Amino acid sequence: MHMTRRRFTGRSGRLLTSLLALAGIAGTVVIAATPAAAATGTAPATANAKPAAATNTATDQTPDGAVRAFNAALSERRINDALALLVPGAVNFQLEPAHAFAAPQPGSAAMPLTSDLATHWRTVAPVLYSTNQVYRRQVDEATVHADGRLAMVWARVRTRAEPLRGTPSLLVFSETYLLRLDDGHWRIAGVAQSRGTR
């Protein structure tokens, strides 16, 4: 695996810095990418990859391994394997609404800042899977900050959706994961993303 150091700026950099400060994590920033990604600047295709089950210790012994396994499980429609990588009560930070119809209207109550992450994916995944013949989540690169049993992973995520009818879409955005080490396994405790309102 290729490792490199990088300084992040802009909106995703501020989000990463804020979440790291909130979690009290300090340390070295390391970006982990596959050798192919390092050579080409992109991540290899994973459409035919079959990673081990989410509960396999090989996939969750590092923070970025748990993040990659979570996204691979969602791509392969293995929702239970993805949810097995969550800490009970894991939080989805809703810093912005994902869809314009969900944005609060002037004078209305603000959208809650957090929601249950497992409930989010139990609700969203069936819709994504039933309306798309292909839904892929690929982690192009991951930056890890770890201190003891606590870690933050900043991930550049690429999603591709090929609907049953309509035009395929490709989105690239950042997600920031808060993880906790439990009995030698990294589990996701929270997620925030930079994807703007669509």
C-alpha positions as a Markdown table, in Angstrom:
| # | Residue | x | y | z |
|---|---|---|---|---|
| 1 | Met | 0.0 | 0.0 | 0.0 |
| 2 | His | 1.3 | 3.5 | -0.9 |
| 3 | Met | 1.3 | 6.0 | 1.9 |
| 4 | Thr | 1.7 | 9.8 | 1.5 |
| 5 | Arg | 1.2 | 12.9 | 3.5 |
| 6 | Arg | -1.2 | 15.6 | 2.5 |
| 7 | Arg | -2.7 | 18.8 | 3.8 |
| 8 | Phe | -6.4 | 19.3 | 3.3 |
| 9 | Thr | -7.9 | 22.7 | 2.6 |
| 10 | Gly | -11.3 | 24.0 | 1.7 |
| 11 | Arg | -14.6 | 22.7 | 3.0 |
| 12 | Ser | -13.6 | 19.0 | 3.5 |
| 13 | Gly | -10.4 | 20.1 | 5.2 |
| 14 | Arg | -12.3 | 22.3 | 7.6 |
| 15 | Leu | -14.8 | 19.4 | 8.3 |
| 16 | Leu | -11.9 | 17.0 | 9.0 |
| 17 | Thr | -10.2 | 19.5 | 11.2 |
| 18 | Ser | -13.4 | 20.2 | 13.2 |
| 19 | Leu | -14.3 | 16.6 | 13.7 |
| 20 | Leu | -10.7 | 15.8 | 14.7 |
| 21 | Ala | -10.8 | 18.6 | 17.3 |
| 22 | Leu | -14.2 | 17.4 | 18.5 |
| 23 | Ala | -12.8 | 13.9 | 18.9 |
| 24 | Gly | -9.6 | 15.2 | 20.5 |
| 25 | Ile | -7.4 | 13.4 | 18.1 |
| 26 | Ala | -3.9 | 14.7 | 17.2 |
| 27 | Gly | -1.3 | 12.9 | 15.2 |
| 28 | Thr | 0.2 | 12.3 | 11.8 |
| 29 | Val | -2.0 | 12.5 | 8.7 |
| 30 | Val | -1.5 | 9.5 | 6.4 |
| 31 | Ile | -3.2 | 8.9 | 3.2 |
| 32 | Ala | -3.6 | 5.2 | 2.2 |
| 33 | Ala | -4.2 | 4.4 | -1.4 |
| 34 | Thr | -3.7 | 1.2 | -3.4 |
| 35 | Pro | -0.5 | 1.1 | -5.5 |
| 36 | Ala | -2.7 | 1.3 | -8.7 |
| 37 | Ala | -4.3 | 4.4 | -7.3 |
| 38 | Ala | -1.0 | 6.0 | -6.4 |
| 39 | Ala | 0.3 | 5.3 | -9.9 |
| 40 | Thr | -2.7 | 6.5 | -11.9 |
| 41 | Gly | -4.3 | 9.0 | -9.5 |
| 42 | Thr | -7.5 | 6.9 | -9.5 |
| 43 | Ala | -8.7 | 3.8 | -7.6 |
| 44 | Pro | -8.9 | 0.5 | -9.3 |
| 45 | Ala | -12.3 | -0.9 | -10.4 |
| 46 | Thr | -13.9 | -3.0 | -7.7 |
| 47 | Ala | -17.0 | -4.2 | -9.5 |
| 48 | Asn | -15.8 | -7.8 | -9.4 |
| 49 | Ala | -14.0 | -7.7 | -6.1 |
| 50 | Lys | -15.4 | -9.9 | -3.4 |
| 51 | Pro | -14.0 | -8.8 | 0.0 |
| 52 | Ala | -14.3 | -10.9 | 3.1 |
| 53 | Ala | -17.4 | -10.6 | 5.2 |
| 54 | Ala | -17.6 | -7.5 | 7.3 |
| 55 | Thr | -17.1 | -9.6 | 10.5 |
| 56 | Asn | -13.8 | -11.0 | 9.2 |
| 57 | Thr | -11.0 | -9.6 | 11.3 |
| 58 | Ala | -8.9 | -9.0 | 8.2 |
| 59 | Thr | -11.1 | -6.2 | 7.1 |
| 60 | Asp | -11.5 | -4.3 | 10.3 |
| 61 | Gln | -8.1 | -4.4 | 11.9 |
| 62 | Thr | -7.3 | -0.9 | 10.7 |
| 63 | Pro | -9.6 | 2.1 | 10.6 |
| 64 | Asp | -9.4 | 2.5 | 6.9 |
| 65 | Gly | -10.0 | -1.2 | 6.4 |
| 66 | Ala | -13.2 | -0.9 | 8.3 |
| 67 | Val | -14.3 | 2.1 | 6.2 |
| 68 | Arg | -13.4 | 0.3 | 2.9 |
| 69 | Ala | -15.3 | -2.9 | 4.1 |
| 70 | Phe | -18.3 | -0.9 | 5.0 |
| 71 | Asn | -18.5 | 0.8 | 1.6 |
| 72 | Ala | -17.8 | -2.5 | -0.2 |
| 73 | Ala | -20.6 | -4.2 | 1.7 |
| 74 | Leu | -23.1 | -1.5 | 0.7 |
| 75 | Ser | -21.9 | -1.8 | -2.9 |
| 76 | Glu | -22.5 | -5.5 | -2.9 |
| 77 | Arg | -25.9 | -5.1 | -1.3 |
| 78 | Arg | -24.8 | -6.9 | 1.9 |
| 79 | Ile | -26.5 | -4.4 | 4.2 |
| 80 | Asn | -26.2 | -6.7 | 7.3 |
| 81 | Asp | -22.4 | -7.0 | 6.8 |
| 82 | Ala | -22.2 | -3.2 | 6.5 |
| 83 | Leu | -24.3 | -2.7 | 9.7 |
| 84 | Ala | -22.1 | -5.2 | 11.6 |
| 85 | Leu | -19.3 | -2.6 | 11.2 |
| 86 | Leu | -21.2 | 0.0 | 13.2 |
| 87 | Val | -21.0 | 0.7 | 16.9 |
| 88 | Pro | -24.5 | 0.3 | 18.4 |
| 89 | Gly | -26.1 | 3.8 | 18.3 |
| 90 | Ala | -23.7 | 5.1 | 15.6 |
| 91 | Val | -24.5 | 8.6 | 14.4 |
| 92 | Asn | -25.1 | 10.1 | 11.0 |
| 93 | Phe | -24.2 | 13.8 | 11.0 |
| 94 | Gln | -26.6 | 15.7 | 8.7 |
| 95 | Leu | -24.6 | 18.9 | 8.2 |
| 96 | Glu | -26.6 | 19.6 | 5.0 |
| 97 | Pro | -29.7 | 18.0 | 3.6 |
| 98 | Ala | -28.9 | 15.5 | 0.8 |
| 99 | His | -31.9 | 16.5 | -1.3 |
| 100 | Ala | -33.4 | 19.9 | -1.9 |
| 101 | Phe | -36.9 | 18.6 | -1.0 |
| 102 | Ala | -35.6 | 17.9 | 2.5 |
| 103 | Ala | -34.1 | 21.3 | 3.1 |
| 104 | Pro | -35.9 | 23.3 | 5.8 |
| 105 | Gln | -38.1 | 26.1 | 4.4 |
| 106 | Pro | -37.8 | 29.7 | 5.7 |
| 107 | Gly | -39.6 | 29.9 | 9.1 |
| 108 | Ser | -39.8 | 26.1 | 9.6 |
| 109 | Ala | -37.9 | 24.1 | 12.2 |
| 110 | Ala | -34.3 | 23.2 | 11.4 |
| 111 | Met | -33.4 | 19.7 | 10.3 |
| 112 | Pro | -32.0 | 17.6 | 13.2 |
| 113 | Leu | -28.2 | 17.6 | 13.1 |
| 114 | Thr | -27.9 | 13.9 | 13.8 |
| 115 | Ser | -29.8 | 10.6 | 13.1 |
| 116 | Asp | -29.2 | 6.9 | 13.8 |
| 117 | Leu | -26.7 | 5.6 | 11.2 |
| 118 | Ala | -28.1 | 2.1 | 11.1 |
| 119 | Thr | -31.6 | 3.3 | 10.6 |
| 120 | His | -30.4 | 5.7 | 7.9 |
| 121 | Trp | -28.9 | 2.8 | 5.9 |
| 122 | Arg | -31.8 | 0.4 | 6.6 |
| 123 | Thr | -34.1 | 3.1 | 5.1 |
| 124 | Val | -31.9 | 4.4 | 2.2 |
| 125 | Ala | -30.3 | 1.1 | 1.0 |
| 126 | Pro | -33.6 | -0.6 | -0.1 |
| 127 | Val | -34.5 | 2.5 | -2.1 |
| 128 | Leu | -31.1 | 2.6 | -3.8 |
| 129 | Tyr | -31.1 | -1.1 | -4.5 |
| 130 | Ser | -34.6 | -1.2 | -5.9 |
| 131 | Thr | -34.2 | 1.8 | -8.2 |
| 132 | Asn | -30.7 | 1.1 | -9.5 |
| 133 | Gln | -29.3 | -1.9 | -11.3 |
| 134 | Val | -25.9 | -0.9 | -10.1 |
| 135 | Tyr | -25.0 | 1.1 | -7.0 |
| 136 | Arg | -21.3 | 1.3 | -6.2 |
| 137 | Arg | -19.5 | 3.1 | -3.3 |
| 138 | Gln | -15.7 | 3.2 | -3.8 |
| 139 | Val | -13.1 | 4.7 | -1.4 |
| 140 | Asp | -10.5 | 6.3 | -3.7 |
| 141 | Glu | -8.3 | 7.4 | -0.9 |
| 142 | Ala | -8.3 | 7.5 | 2.9 |
| 143 | Thr | -6.6 | 9.6 | 5.5 |
| 144 | Val | -6.2 | 8.1 | 9.0 |
| 145 | His | -5.7 | 9.8 | 12.4 |
| 146 | Ala | -5.6 | 7.4 | 15.3 |
| 147 | Asp | -4.9 | 7.8 | 19.0 |
| 148 | Gly | -5.4 | 4.7 | 21.1 |
| 149 | Arg | -8.9 | 3.3 | 20.7 |
| 150 | Leu | -10.2 | 6.4 | 18.7 |
| 151 | Ala | -9.6 | 7.1 | 15.0 |
| 152 | Met | -10.8 | 9.4 | 12.3 |
| 153 | Val | -10.8 | 8.5 | 8.6 |
| 154 | Trp | -11.3 | 11.1 | 5.9 |
| 155 | Ala | -12.3 | 9.3 | 2.8 |
| 156 | Arg | -12.7 | 10.5 | -0.8 |
| 157 | Val | -15.7 | 8.5 | -1.9 |
| 158 | Arg | -16.9 | 7.9 | -5.5 |
| 159 | Thr | -20.5 | 6.6 | -6.0 |
| 160 | Arg | -21.9 | 5.4 | -9.3 |
| 161 | Ala | -25.6 | 4.7 | -9.7 |
| 162 | Glu | -27.1 | 3.2 | -12.8 |
| 163 | Pro | -30.9 | 3.5 | -12.5 |
| 164 | Leu | -33.3 | 1.0 | -14.1 |
| 165 | Arg | -34.5 | 4.0 | -16.2 |
| 166 | Gly | -32.7 | 7.2 | -16.7 |
| 167 | Thr | -29.1 | 8.5 | -16.8 |
| 168 | Pro | -26.3 | 7.0 | -14.7 |
| 169 | Ser | -24.8 | 9.4 | -12.1 |
| 170 | Leu | -21.3 | 9.7 | -10.7 |
| 171 | Leu | -20.7 | 11.6 | -7.5 |
| 172 | Val | -17.3 | 12.3 | -5.8 |
| 173 | Phe | -17.3 | 13.7 | -2.3 |
| 174 | Ser | -15.7 | 13.4 | 1.1 |
| 175 | Glu | -16.9 | 11.4 | 4.1 |
| 176 | Thr | -15.4 | 11.7 | 7.6 |
| 177 | Tyr | -15.7 | 8.6 | 9.8 |
| 178 | Leu | -15.3 | 8.5 | 13.6 |
| 179 | Leu | -14.2 | 4.9 | 14.7 |
| 180 | Arg | -13.7 | 3.1 | 18.0 |
| 181 | Leu | -11.5 | 0.0 | 18.6 |
| 182 | Asp | -13.6 | -2.7 | 20.3 |
| 183 | Asp | -11.9 | -6.0 | 21.1 |
| 184 | Gly | -9.4 | -5.6 | 18.3 |
| 185 | His | -12.0 | -4.6 | 15.7 |
| 186 | Trp | -12.5 | -1.0 | 14.4 |
| 187 | Arg | -16.2 | 0.0 | 14.4 |
| 188 | Ile | -17.8 | 3.1 | 12.9 |
| 189 | Ala | -19.3 | 5.4 | 15.5 |
| 190 | Gly | -20.2 | 8.4 | 13.3 |
| 191 | Val | -20.2 | 9.7 | 9.7 |
| 192 | Ala | -20.3 | 13.2 | 8.2 |
| 193 | Gln | -20.1 | 14.0 | 4.5 |
| 194 | Ser | -19.4 | 17.0 | 2.2 |
| 195 | Arg | -21.9 | 16.0 | -0.5 |
| 196 | Gly | -23.9 | 19.0 | -1.3 |
| 197 | Thr | -27.7 | 19.3 | -1.6 |
| 198 | Arg | -29.0 | 17.8 | -4.9 |
